[in-house]
């Protein structure tokens, strides 16, 4: 995990806050650090985090495209599954709406 956040203090702050919010508002998670990114697992793999210098890219799987100005990209994974991508650069972006999407992904059975 340390390598993901080397010289990325802002990303580490955002990620730590995100973890606290997930634990508090959604449920327990297991963290898996891969060479490419960090994955969070509930019952399923529900979130991938890619730390950048001043932000974190968050990717969540859902059965729909979220859309709207907050989403940077949506990629179809199958006819019923989409990877929705967000760029988080401030703590205020980890709000109730965003946490609702994470909760939806956390409980989605894939």
C-alpha positions in Angstrom: 0.0 0.0 0.0 2.8 2.4 0.8 4.0 2.4 -2.8 0.6 3.5 -4.0 0.9 6.6 -1.9 4.6 7.5 -2.2 4.8 11.3 -2.8 1.0 11.4 -2.9 0.0 12.8 0.5 -3.3 14.3 -0.8 -4.3 11.0 -2.3 -3.6 9.3 1.0 -5.7 11.8 2.9 -8.6 11.3 0.5 -8.3 7.5 0.6 -8.1 7.4 4.4 -11.2 9.6 4.7 -13.0 7.4 2.1 -12.2 4.2 4.1 -13.5 5.8 7.3 -16.8 6.8 5.5 -17.2 3.3 4.0 -16.6 1.7 7.4 -19.1 4.1 9.1 -21.8 4.2 6.5 -21.6 1.0 4.5 -19.8 -1.9 6.1 -16.6 -3.7 6.7 -14.1 -4.1 3.9 -11.1 -6.0 3.1 -8.3 -4.1 1.3 -6.3 -5.8 -1.4 -3.3 -3.9 -2.8 -2.4 -4.9 -6.3 0.4 -3.4 -8.4 -2.1 -1.4 -10.5 -4.5 -0.2 -7.8 -6.2 -0.8 -4.5 -9.4 -2.9 -4.3 -12.0 -2.9 -1.6 -14.1 -6.0 -1.0 -17.2 -6.4 1.0 -18.9 -9.6 -0.1 -17.7 -8.7 -3.6 -15.0 -6.6 -5.1 -16.9 -3.3 -5.2 -14.4 -0.5 -5.6 -11.0 0.1 -7.2 -8.9 3.1 -6.2 -6.0 4.5 -8.3 -4.1 7.1 -6.3 -2.7 10.1 -8.2 -0.6 13.0 -6.8 -3.6 15.3 -5.9 -6.6 13.0 -6.3 -7.8 9.4 -6.4 -9.6 7.8 -9.3 -12.5 5.6 -8.0 -14.0 2.9 -10.1 -17.2 1.1 -9.0 -19.2 -1.6 -10.7 -23.0 -1.1 -11.0 -25.8 -2.4 -13.1 -26.3 1.1 -14.5 -24.5 4.2 -15.8 -24.6 6.9 -13.1 -24.0 9.8 -15.6 -23.9 13.4 -14.6 -21.0 15.8 -14.3 -19.3 13.9 -11.5 -18.6 10.9 -13.5 -15.5 11.0 -15.8 -16.2 7.8 -17.7 -18.5 4.7 -17.8 -17.4 1.5 -19.5 -19.8 -1.4 -20.2 -18.4 -4.6 -18.8 -21.4 -6.7 -20.0 -24.9 -6.1 -21.1 -25.9 -5.5 -17.5 -22.8 -4.2 -15.8 -20.9 -0.9 -16.0 -17.7 0.4 -14.6 -18.3 4.0 -13.4 -15.2 6.2 -12.9 -14.8 9.3 -10.7 -12.0 11.6 -10.0 -12.0 12.7 -6.3 -9.9 15.7 -5.4 -11.5 17.0 -2.2 -13.0 15.6 0.9 -16.3 17.4 0.2 -16.8 15.2 -2.9 -17.1 12.2 -0.7 -20.6 13.2 0.2 -23.9 11.4 0.8 -24.6 11.1 -2.9 -21.2 9.6 -3.6 -21.5 7.3 -0.6 -24.9 6.1 -1.9 -23.3 5.0 -5.1 -20.6 3.1 -3.2 -23.2 1.5 -1.0 -25.2 0.4 -4.1 -22.0 -1.1 -5.5 -21.1 -2.8 -2.2 -24.4 -4.6 -2.1 -24.7 -5.4 -5.8 -24.3 -9.1 -6.5 -22.1 -9.6 -9.5 
